[in-house]
Amino acid sequence: MSAPKLGAPDHHLDNLCVILDYNGIQLDNFVKKILDLEPVTDKLKAFGWPVLEVNGHDIAQVDKALDQAEATRGGPTFIVAHTIKGKGVSFMENDPEWHGKAPKPEEAVRAIQEIVGSPVPGWAEPIIAELAALGKK
């Protein structure tokens, strides 16, 4: 919270950039149900942070925000990357149950297959084979 004021007025923290992976889930439920942080962006701005909001799944947006942060002078930059926990995996996406638990081998195989599609690329084949073997133990 104090970073925008540290080093002022002669040595601002121009080279500091914080990225918040803001997926809205904590260990056991949605953040809004446990301890709502909203309006998180307004709170950060109130402490003097310049805030950039991006879709955290869009690498071009993240890259552009990092370029903007690097160009910002006079203090650090805060990037709020809005993400969806488990994005791209039908049985995990936006489900708090998966925030703090590892998938079983067969669930991991299914997740990889959903993400990479069909046919499975060569680099994923040994991973899937190893997970399938673990699942048989």
Backbone hydrogen bonds in HBPLUS format (Angstrom, degrees):
<---DONOR---> <-ACCEPTOR-->    atom                        ^
c    i                          cat <-CA-CA->   ^        H-A-AA   ^      H-
h    n   atom  resd res      DA  || num        DHA   H-A  angle D-A-AA Bond
n    s   type  num  typ     dist DA aas  dist angle  dist       angle   num
A0005-LYS N   A0002-SER O   2.90 MM   3  5.60 149.6  1.99 124.5 133.5     1
A0006-LEU N   A0002-SER O   3.21 MM   4  6.39 132.8  2.45 145.3 156.8     2
A0006-LEU N   A0003-ALA O   3.18 MM   3  5.08 136.8  2.37  98.2 110.0     3
A0008-ALA N   A0005-LYS O   3.30 MM   3  5.63 163.0  2.33 123.3 126.6     4
A0011-HIS N   A0007-GLY O   2.63 MM   4  4.48 156.2  1.68 157.2 149.3     5
A0016-LEU N   A0013-LEU O   3.16 MM   3  5.59 164.8  2.19 119.5 119.8     6
A0077-THR N   A0016-LEU O   3.06 MM  61  6.55 152.0  2.14 147.6 155.7     7
A0018-VAL N   A0077-THR O   2.94 MM  59  6.41 159.8  1.98 159.6 164.7     8
A0079-ILE N   A0018-VAL O   2.72 MM  61  6.04 170.9  1.72 167.9 171.2     9
A0020-LEU N   A0079-ILE O   2.83 MM  59  6.23 163.8  1.85 168.2 173.8    10
A0081-ALA N   A0020-LEU O   2.85 MM  61  5.82 158.7  1.89 154.1 161.3    11
A0022-TYR N   A0081-ALA O   2.87 MM  59  5.72 151.9  1.95 141.0 149.3    12
A0083-THR N   A0022-TYR O   3.28 MM  61  5.88 162.9  2.31 114.6 118.8    13
A0031-VAL N   A0024-GLY O   2.89 MM   7  5.32 164.8  1.91 127.3 132.5    14
A0026-GLN N   A0029-ASN O   2.92 MM   3  5.68 176.2  1.92 172.9 172.9    15
A0033-LYS N   A0030-PHE O   2.98 MM   3  5.47 139.1  2.16 111.1 121.9    16
A0034-ILE N   A0031-VAL O   3.05 MM   3  5.20 134.6  2.26 103.1 115.7    17
A0035-LEU N   A0031-VAL O   2.90 MM   4  5.61 138.7  2.08 148.6 161.0    18
A0043-LYS N   A0039-PRO O   3.04 MM   4  6.30 153.9  2.11 154.7 162.9    19
A0044-LEU N   A0040-VAL O   3.05 MM   4  6.32 159.4  2.10 151.1 155.7    20
A0045-LYS N   A0041-THR O   2.99 MM   4  6.25 161.8  2.03 152.2 157.3    21
A0046-ALA N   A0042-ASP O   2.95 MM   4  6.12 145.1  2.07 141.5 150.8    22
A0047-PHE N   A0044-LEU O   3.08 MM   3  5.35 141.0  2.24 102.6 113.4    23
A0049-TRP N   A0044-LEU O   3.21 MM   5  5.61 159.0  2.25 144.8 139.1    24
A0048-GLY N   A0045-LYS O   2.88 MM   3  5.02 159.7  1.92 109.5 114.4    25
A0078-PHE N   A0050-PRO O   2.99 MM  28  6.17 171.3  1.99 170.6 170.8    26
A0052-LEU N   A0078-PHE O   2.88 MM  26  6.33 156.5  1.94 156.7 164.3    27
A0080-VAL N   A0052-LEU O   2.76 MM  28  6.16 163.2  1.79 163.6 169.5    28
A0054-VAL N   A0080-VAL O   2.94 MM  26  6.28 162.8  1.97 157.4 158.7    29
A0082-HIS N   A0054-VAL O   2.86 MM  28  6.15 159.2  1.91 170.3 163.9    30
A0058-ASP N   A0055-ASN O   2.97 MM   3  5.49 165.5  1.99 120.6 125.4    31
A0056-GLY N   A0082-HIS O   2.83 MM  26  5.12 151.4  1.91 125.6 133.0    32
A0061-GLN N   A0058-ASP O   2.99 MM   3  5.41 122.4  2.33 108.3 121.9    33
A0062-VAL N   A0058-ASP O   3.08 MM   4  6.46 158.7  2.13 153.1 159.8    34
A0063-ASP N   A0059-ILE O   2.82 MM   4  5.96 164.4  1.84 151.8 156.3    35
A0064-LYS N   A0060-ALA O   2.96 MM   4  6.11 157.6  2.01 143.3 149.4    36
A0065-ALA N   A0061-GLN O   2.96 MM   4  6.15 158.5  2.01 146.9 152.7    37
A0066-LEU N   A0062-VAL O   2.93 MM   4  6.21 154.2  2.00 149.9 157.1    38
A0067-ASP N   A0063-ASP O   3.00 MM   4  6.29 150.3  2.09 144.9 153.1    39
A0068-GLN N   A0064-LYS O   2.92 MM   4  6.25 154.4  1.99 148.0 155.2    40
A0069-ALA N   A0065-ALA O   2.83 MM   4  6.09 155.9  1.89 148.3 155.2    41
A0070-GLU N   A0066-LEU O   2.95 MM   4  6.16 154.9  2.02 143.8 150.2    42
A0071-ALA N   A0067-ASP O   3.07 MM   4  6.30 142.9  2.21 141.1 151.0    43
A0071-ALA N   A0068-GLN O   3.13 MM   3  5.08 122.4  2.48  92.7 107.3    44
A0072-THR N   A0068-GLN O   3.03 MM   4  6.20 121.1  2.39 140.6 155.7    45
A0072-THR N   A0069-ALA O   3.18 MM   3  5.12 144.6  2.32  96.6 106.8    46
A0087-LYS N   A0084-ILE O   3.12 MM   3  5.36 143.6  2.26 141.3 134.0    47
A0094-ASN N   A0085-LYS O   2.69 MM   9  5.09 162.8  1.72 163.9 166.3    48
A0089-VAL N   A0086-GLY O   3.08 MM   3  5.85 154.2  2.15 151.4 152.5    49
A0092-MET N   A0089-VAL O   2.93 MM   3  5.38 156.7  1.99 119.0 126.7    50
A0093-GLU N   A0089-VAL O   2.83 MM   4  5.59 154.2  1.90 174.9 174.9    51
A0095-ASP N   A0092-MET O   3.15 MM   3  5.54 142.9  2.29 146.3 136.6    52
A0098-TRP N   A0095-ASP O   3.02 MM   3  5.96 157.8  2.07 130.7 134.2    53
A0099-HIS N   A0096-PRO O   3.00 MM   3  5.21 168.9  2.01 115.4 118.3    54
A0107-GLU N   A0104-LYS O   2.92 MM   3  5.16 121.5  2.27 106.6 122.4    55
A0108-ALA N   A0104-LYS O   2.88 MM   4  6.16 155.5  1.94 161.0 169.3    56
A0109-VAL N   A0105-PRO O   2.97 MM   4  6.26 155.4  2.03 150.1 156.3    57
A0110-ARG N   A0106-GLU O   3.10 MM   4  6.28 163.1  2.13 140.3 144.7    58
A0111-ALA N   A0107-GLU O   2.89 MM   4  6.12 157.8  1.94 147.8 154.1    59
A0112-ILE N   A0108-ALA O   2.93 MM   4  6.14 166.0  1.95 152.6 155.8    60
A0113-GLN N   A0109-VAL O   2.93 MM   4  6.16 164.1  1.96 154.3 158.8    61
A0114-GLU N   A0110-ARG O   2.95 MM   4  6.21 150.5  2.04 146.5 154.5    62
A0115-ILE N   A0111-ALA O   3.00 MM   4  6.26 151.8  2.08 149.3 157.1    63
A0116-VAL N   A0112-ILE O   2.88 MM   4  6.04 174.9  1.88 164.2 164.7    64
A0117-GLY N   A0113-GLN O   2.92 MM   4  5.41 141.2  2.08 132.9 142.3    65
A0124-ALA N   A0121-PRO O   2.96 MM   3  5.62 143.8  2.09 118.6 128.3    66
A0125-GLU N   A0122-GLY O   3.24 MM   3  5.34 140.9  2.41 101.2 111.6    67
A0128-ILE N   A0124-ALA O   2.97 MM   4  6.20 165.7  1.99 162.6 166.5    68
A0129-ALA N   A0125-GLU O   2.91 MM   4  6.09 160.0  1.95 152.9 159.0    69
A0130-GLU N   A0126-PRO O   2.98 MM   4  6.09 157.5  2.03 140.7 146.3    70
A0131-LEU N   A0127-ILE O   2.96 MM   4  6.20 160.5  2.00 150.8 156.4    71
A0132-ALA N   A0128-ILE O   2.84 MM   4  6.01 157.0  1.90 149.2 155.9    72
A0133-ALA N   A0129-ALA O   2.99 MM   4  6.22 153.5  2.06 144.8 151.6    73
A0134-LEU N   A0130-GLU O   3.00 MM   4  6.27 153.5  2.07 144.8 152.1    74
A0135-GLY N   A0131-LEU O   2.96 MM   4  6.22 149.7  2.05 146.8 155.0    75
A0136-LYS N   A0133-ALA O   3.18 MM   3  5.27 142.0  2.33  98.6 109.2    76
A0137-LYS N   A0134-LEU O   3.18 MM   3  5.41 154.6  2.24 105.4 113.0    77
